[in-house]
Amino acid sequence: MTIHGLKCILSPVIIIKSAREIEQLKRSNAIVAEVFQELRKKVVPGVSTLELDRIAEEIILSRGALPAFKGYRGFPATLCISINEEVVHGIPSQRQLREGDIVSLDVGAKLNGYFGDGAITLPVGEVDGEAKRLLEVTEKALYIGIEKARVGNRLFDISHAIQRWVESHGFSVVRDFVGHGIGMDLHEEPQIPNFGSPHQGPRLEKGMVFALEPMVNEGTYEVKILPDGWTVVTADGKRSAHFEHTIVITGDGAEILSKL
Ligand code: MG
């Protein structure tokens, strides 16, 4: 799940995690990865988004964890499910996925007080070429950001690399929602925009844990929130994709925690 970006915080307090805490975060994020492994098989034309939500919740509970988003500021479900022009924070419903849709699935799990968070966007059946390109560019944007998450760099080196990659492909990065630190809170400092100037922001240190999550639009980066108070959609109605991993900065680059 993303947070609504506030004004730039110049000196955020970024919590450095101990080896023991990183072990805990690995466990909660492994559950997130397991949910995606299962959902990849279930995303087909005709499945309702509520059914996907039920599957995700069942896996999380069976591992002794809790769905992290359910009840968060009143969010009613385990998954955020956002289809086509929906960017993030869509609410599961009776709506059925249709051939040609793209669907973003965002899930959080809390185990022993530690949070895991991740997101993927999947094609439903066969999708058009532009949708495939949007998904590829967005997923690659996440990995380009992860590549910059290393000791010696600054926070906005991540932001800048993502923005540059995305815009060089003719797409735009959402400004209003950003990635975040994560640990014993779902959303910790720092906020991690997917745009910005290089060599700015806090220095990255070993033991920082971040949820990086580029949100990439086909058209304008501008978004609006639907009357349900949650669903974020593109202002121009064009499609959007979202990929997210929770990572830890190590002595040698970064390790992805939300991956099996
Ligand atoms: Mg998140």
Boltz pocket constraint, residues with backbone or C-beta under 6 A from the ligand:
constraints:
  - pocket:
      binder: B
      contacts: [[A, 1], [A, 2], [A, 3], [A, 117], [A, 118], [A, 178], [A, 179], [A, 180], [A, 186], [A, 211], [A, 213], [A, 244]]
      max_distance: 6.0
